[in-house]
Amino acid sequence: MMLVQQRPSFLVKENQQYAGTGGLSENNAHARFVPAFKDSYTGQVELSRYRDGRPAPFHLVDGLPDEWIVNRDLASNVVELKATVISGFVRLGRFFTRQEASEFVDQCP
């Protein structure tokens, strides 16, 4: 039996909300957007990473700093983050929210 990692519910909801827009990695990678997270309280930005530290091509919470993690399941998967952590993207050193990334991609020719 293959175990499938579940994404935290907020990521599932965001993926549904931004389906078909530049607010998803699959629709904005061509414009050099890299999936990332930001702690809106501290301003700290972290690229999305696998647990082993490799960059992830989509939003994945297992590689985030421990201080951002509120709760893990019995298998050590992240199930809850601090309320101040938001998902978005980094492009050329600047953080974009999903909405900002979507609007940017819409304006690209």
N, C-alpha and C positions, 0 to 999 in steps of 0.2 A: 504494500500500500504506500502510495506517495503522499507525503505531508505537504500541504499547500499553506504557505504563510498568509495569514489574513492581514489586510491593511486596516489600520485604525479607521473607524467609521467616518471621521471627518474627511479623510482622503477619498473614501468612496463617494461621499456626497459631493465633494468638490469636483471629482472626475465626472460625475453625472452633470453637474451644473455647467462645466466648461467643455462638455463633449462637442466636438466639431469646431472648436475655436483654438486660438493661439494660447489659451490657458492650459493646454496639455502638452506634455513633452513631445509627443509624437507629431504635434502640429507646429512646433516652434523651434525644433532642433536645427533646422536649416538656417535660422536667423541667429544661431550661436547662443541660444538660451540653454543654460545648464540648470537642472532641478536643484533647488536649495530650500533652506528653511531659515527663518529669522526670528529671534526672540525680540518681539516688539518693545519689551521693557528695557533690555540692555542694548539693543541694536546689534548684537552679535549675529553674524551670518555664517551658516555652515552649508557646504555643498552636500547633496544627498549622496550617501555612501552605503555600500554593503557593510555588514558587521566586521569584515576583515579590513576595511579601510579603502577598498577600491571604489572609485567613483561609480555611482549608479546612474543609468540612463533615464530613470524615472524617480518619482518621490518614494523614498524608502526611509523609514525612521530608525531602523536598527543601528545605524552608524552615527546617530546623534550623540552629543555629549551626555554623560550620565546625569548631570545637573538639570537637564531639560526633561528627563524621564520621571514621570510620577508613578507609573505602575507597569509591571511586566507580568506575563502569564507564567505558568509553571515551567514552560519550555524556554523562558527568558526572552520571549518576544515582547517588544514594546506594545503596550495596549493603551497607554495614556501618556500624553505630554502635558507640560505646563500650559495653562490657558493662554499665555502670552506668545506661544510659538505659532507662527503662521507659515504656510507653504508658499513658494513662489519660485523665482528663477534668478540666476545671476547671468548678466550679459556684460562682457567687457568691464568687469569689476563692480557693476552696479546691481543692487537688488531690485527686482520687479515683483510686485504682487501678481497673482494669476490674472487679475483684471487688467493690470497695466501691460502685461505680456500679451494678452489677447488683443488689446487696443493697438499695441505696437505692430503686431503681425497683420492686423486688419489694414494698417496704413502702408504696409510694404507693397511694392508693385508686384 
